[in-house]
Amino acid sequence: MRRFDDLPEADTGRLRDRLRERPSRRGFIARVLGAGTAVGVGSLALVNRGAPG
């Protein structure tokens, strides 16, 4: 069994820089549109599931 003392340490400065990277405008818009599409498709699926057939 390994203990935490045996594990290598990560470069926290580099990890923080990667996490704080600001998304580009194109990436942000793509995420918003993707989330909106997912909500729309999910809503349609729920409506179709509840419709009497």
MDTraj code that builds the backbone (N, CA, C; nanometers):
import mdtraj as md
import numpy as np

residues = "MET ARG ARG PHE ASP ASP LEU PRO GLU ALA ASP THR GLY ARG LEU ARG ASP ARG LEU ARG GLU ARG PRO SER ARG ARG GLY PHE ILE ALA ARG VAL LEU GLY ALA GLY THR ALA VAL GLY VAL GLY SER LEU ALA LEU VAL ASN ARG GLY ALA PRO GLY".split()
xyz = np.array([
    [0.0850, -0.1181, 0.0000],
    [0.0000, 0.0000, 0.0000],
    [0.0893, 0.1240, 0.0000],
    [0.0590, 0.2171, -0.0881],
    [0.1389, 0.3395, -0.0967],
    [0.0844, 0.4451, -0.0021],
    [0.1741, 0.5196, 0.0504],
    [0.1350, 0.6312, 0.1351],
    [0.1512, 0.7606, 0.0565],
    [0.0897, 0.8649, 0.1043],
    [0.0958, 0.9932, 0.0339],
    [0.2370, 1.0481, 0.0273],
    [0.3211, 1.0098, 0.1203],
    [0.4603, 1.0559, 0.1188],
    [0.5358, 1.0019, -0.0019],
    [0.4924, 0.8871, -0.0546],
    [0.5601, 0.8239, -0.1675],
    [0.5229, 0.8858, -0.3020],
    [0.4134, 0.9599, -0.3062],
    [0.3647, 1.0134, -0.4337],
    [0.4445, 1.1366, -0.4747],
    [0.4669, 1.1543, -0.6040],
    [0.5378, 1.2746, -0.6490],
    [0.4499, 1.3984, -0.6338],
    [0.5128, 1.5125, -0.6171],
    [0.4385, 1.6372, -0.6020],
    [0.4176, 1.7020, -0.7380],
    [0.3013, 1.7597, -0.7568],
    [0.2697, 1.8282, -0.8822],
    [0.3163, 1.9734, -0.8747],
    [0.3420, 2.0297, -0.9902],
    [0.3793, 2.1706, -0.9996],
    [0.2511, 2.2532, -0.9899],
    [0.2193, 2.3034, -0.8704],
    [0.0913, 2.3694, -0.8490],
    [0.0797, 2.5004, -0.9265],
    [0.1905, 2.5695, -0.9488],
    [0.1844, 2.6943, -1.0243],
    [0.1374, 2.6709, -1.1663],
    [0.1895, 2.5676, -1.2280],
    [0.1494, 2.5359, -1.3657],
    [0.0035, 2.4911, -1.3713],
    [-0.0397, 2.4114, -1.2729],
    [-0.1786, 2.3667, -1.2703],
    [-0.2734, 2.4846, -1.2524],
    [-0.2370, 2.5793, -1.1660],
    [-0.3226, 2.6960, -1.1450],
    [-0.3328, 2.7796, -1.2719],
    [-0.2213, 2.7942, -1.3437],
    [-0.2248, 2.8698, -1.4693],
    [-0.3176, 2.8051, -1.5704],
    [-0.3166, 2.6742, -1.5760],
    [-0.4040, 2.6046, -1.6717],
    [-0.5503, 2.6189, -1.6329],
    [-0.5800, 2.6177, -1.5039],
    [-0.7184, 2.6281, -1.4590],
    [-0.7736, 2.7695, -1.4775],
    [-0.6891, 2.8698, -1.4675],
    [-0.7356, 3.0078, -1.4758],
    [-0.7338, 3.0634, -1.6175],
    [-0.7009, 2.9804, -1.7129],
    [-0.6958, 3.0273, -1.8508],
    [-0.8362, 3.0704, -1.8950],
    [-0.8451, 3.1903, -1.9486],
    [-0.9755, 3.2416, -1.9900],
    [-1.0152, 3.1800, -2.1228],
    [-1.1405, 3.1382, -2.1351],
    [-1.1842, 3.0784, -2.2615],
    [-1.1956, 3.1840, -2.3701],
    [-1.1747, 3.1427, -2.4917],
    [-1.1909, 3.2345, -2.6035],
    [-1.3394, 3.2621, -2.6238],
    [-1.3681, 3.3673, -2.6945],
    [-1.5085, 3.4016, -2.7205],
    [-1.5767, 3.2915, -2.8010],
    [-1.5041, 3.2368, -2.8975],
    [-1.5621, 3.1296, -2.9802],
    [-1.5915, 3.0066, -2.8950],
    [-1.5000, 2.9714, -2.8061],
    [-1.5219, 2.8560, -2.7187],
    [-1.6383, 2.8771, -2.6237],
    [-1.6491, 2.9988, -2.5717],
    [-1.7595, 3.0294, -2.4798],
    [-1.8939, 3.0193, -2.5514],
    [-1.9019, 3.0774, -2.6713],
    [-2.0277, 3.0734, -2.7475],
    [-2.0620, 2.9294, -2.7848],
    [-1.9605, 2.8496, -2.8203],
    [-1.9855, 2.7102, -2.8547],
    [-2.0415, 2.6338, -2.7351],
    [-1.9888, 2.6612, -2.6156],
    [-2.0406, 2.5934, -2.4961],
    [-2.1841, 2.6347, -2.4667],
    [-2.2128, 2.7636, -2.4810],
    [-2.3488, 2.8113, -2.4538],
    [-2.4469, 2.7502, -2.5533],
    [-2.4097, 2.7505, -2.6810],
    [-2.4982, 2.6919, -2.7814],
    [-2.5147, 2.5416, -2.7623],
    [-2.4074, 2.4749, -2.7241],
    [-2.4163, 2.3311, -2.6985],
    [-2.5070, 2.3005, -2.5807],
    [-2.4960, 2.3807, -2.4751],
    [-2.5827, 2.3601, -2.3589],
    [-2.7282, 2.3888, -2.3944],
    [-2.7513, 2.4932, -2.4728],
    [-2.8877, 2.5249, -2.5153],
    [-2.9469, 2.4151, -2.6018],
    [-2.8650, 2.3595, -2.6895],
    [-2.9112, 2.2490, -2.7738],
    [-2.9454, 2.1277, -2.6889],
    [-2.8629, 2.0980, -2.5897],
    [-2.8893, 1.9838, -2.5017],
    [-3.0201, 2.0028, -2.4250],
    [-3.0435, 2.1235, -2.3766],
    [-3.1686, 2.1513, -2.3044],
    [-3.2876, 2.1372, -2.3980],
    [-3.2742, 2.1895, -2.5197],
    [-3.3838, 2.1801, -2.6163],
    [-3.4157, 2.0370, -2.6547],
    [-3.3144, 1.9594, -2.6839],
    [-3.3372, 1.8196, -2.7223],
    [-3.3942, 1.7404, -2.6052],
    [-3.3438, 1.7672, -2.4856],
    [-3.3969, 1.6994, -2.3679],
    [-3.5426, 1.7342, -2.3424],
    [-3.5769, 1.8613, -2.3632],
    [-3.7162, 1.9033, -2.3449],
    [-3.8074, 1.8358, -2.4461],
    [-3.7633, 1.8317, -2.5709],
    [-3.8444, 1.7643, -2.6734],
    [-3.8612, 1.6159, -2.6429],
    [-3.7565, 1.5533, -2.5933],
    [-3.7651, 1.4116, -2.5586],
    [-3.8656, 1.3892, -2.4462],
    [-3.8648, 1.4771, -2.3470],
    [-3.9607, 1.4631, -2.2366],
    [-4.1034, 1.4875, -2.2837],
    [-4.1227, 1.5850, -2.3724],
    [-4.2570, 1.6121, -2.4238],
    [-4.3069, 1.4946, -2.5055],
    [-4.2197, 1.4399, -2.5904],
    [-4.2607, 1.3252, -2.6727],
    [-4.2870, 1.2024, -2.5872],
    [-4.2152, 1.1886, -2.4800],
    [-4.2347, 1.0731, -2.3920],
    [-4.3695, 1.0811, -2.3219],
    [-4.4121, 1.2028, -2.2869],
    [-4.5370, 1.2195, -2.2140],
    [-4.6597, 1.2306, -2.3035],
    [-4.6390, 1.2445, -2.4340],
    [-4.7535, 1.2596, -2.5243],
    [-4.8265, 1.1263, -2.5397],
    [-4.9593, 1.1335, -2.5406],
    [-5.0339, 1.0068, -2.5614],
    [-5.0099, 0.9562, -2.7028],
    [-4.9875, 0.8320, -2.7157],
    [-4.9528, 0.7781, -2.8465],
    [-5.0422, 0.6708, -2.8836],
])
top = md.Topology()
chain = top.add_chain()
for i, resn in enumerate(residues, 1):
    res = top.add_residue(resn, chain, resSeq=i)
    for name in ("N", "CA", "C"):
        top.add_atom(name, md.element.get_by_symbol(name[0]), res)
traj = md.Trajectory(xyz[None], top)
